[in-house]
Amino acid sequence: MGNVSELNATAAALLGLLHDGPQTGGELVSAARERFGAFFSVTRSQVYRELPALADAGLVRLGKQGPRSSQQYQVTAAGKKAFKSWLTTEPGPDHLRSPLILRIAHASTLSGKQRAALFASAKETYNAEQEAAKNAAKAADDPYAKAIADFGAARAKAMVKLLDSLPTD
């Protein structure tokens, strides 16, 4: 994995988060949710699968043992170099993996009542996400963090617009 061409986006996300300092797997999951939630999901299982691989490749090293046998990880110089190299490579196409869009694609198999419930629940979620993103954008000092929060708000607004356009009957 020391070769940047083998560094996947999840591994790169973890290396980037570890630039902020040593963190446990659980802390990385929380940090990823907070920092990337609107545009890049990182699951607990992905984190705990990637960390040993990153350690084996010499891109992270074990840090202090934390409470309840939690293990901190620290990015190494090789990890910083691999991350920087990954940042400068062509990202390729973005792939949207939305469980909601997948459900909408098959919504004709649901009853009108089921569709209405699905869409109302999703709309409530995206309205809350839009509000949270707007607040994050207002609070952001970093121009990149603000731009990402603005993107999150626009994405949530687009999802609400999509939901409003769908028939439920």
Secondary structure as the mmCIF struct_conf table of DSSP 4:
data_model
#
loop_
_struct_conf.conf_type_id
_struct_conf.id
_struct_conf.beg_label_comp_id
_struct_conf.beg_label_asym_id
_struct_conf.beg_label_seq_id
_struct_conf.end_label_comp_id
_struct_conf.end_label_asym_id
_struct_conf.end_label_seq_id
BEND BEND1 ASN A 3 ASN A 3
HELX_RH_3T_P HELX_RH_3T_P1 VAL A 4 GLU A 6
HELX_RH_AL_P HELX_RH_AL_P1 ALA A 9 LEU A 18
TURN_TY1_P TURN_TY1_P1 HIS A 19 ASP A 20
STRN STRN1 GLN A 23 THR A 24
HELX_RH_AL_P HELX_RH_AL_P2 GLY A 25 PHE A 36
TURN_TY1_P TURN_TY1_P2 GLY A 37 PHE A 39
HELX_RH_AL_P HELX_RH_AL_P3 ARG A 44 ASP A 56
TURN_TY1_P TURN_TY1_P3 ALA A 57 GLY A 58
BEND BEND2 LEU A 59 LEU A 59
STRN STRN2 VAL A 60 GLN A 65
HELX_RH_3T_P HELX_RH_3T_P2 PRO A 67 SER A 69
STRN STRN3 GLN A 71 VAL A 75
HELX_RH_AL_P HELX_RH_AL_P4 ALA A 77 LEU A 87
TURN_TY1_P TURN_TY1_P4 THR A 88 THR A 88
BEND BEND3 THR A 89 THR A 89
HELX_RH_AL_P HELX_RH_AL_P5 PRO A 99 ALA A 105
TURN_TY1_P TURN_TY1_P5 HIS A 106 HIS A 106
HELX_RH_3T_P HELX_RH_3T_P3 ALA A 107 THR A 109
BEND BEND4 LEU A 110 LEU A 110
HELX_RH_AL_P HELX_RH_AL_P6 GLY A 112 ALA A 139
BEND BEND5 ASP A 142 ASP A 142
HELX_RH_AL_P HELX_RH_AL_P7 PRO A 143 SER A 165
BEND BEND6 LEU A 166 LEU A 166
#
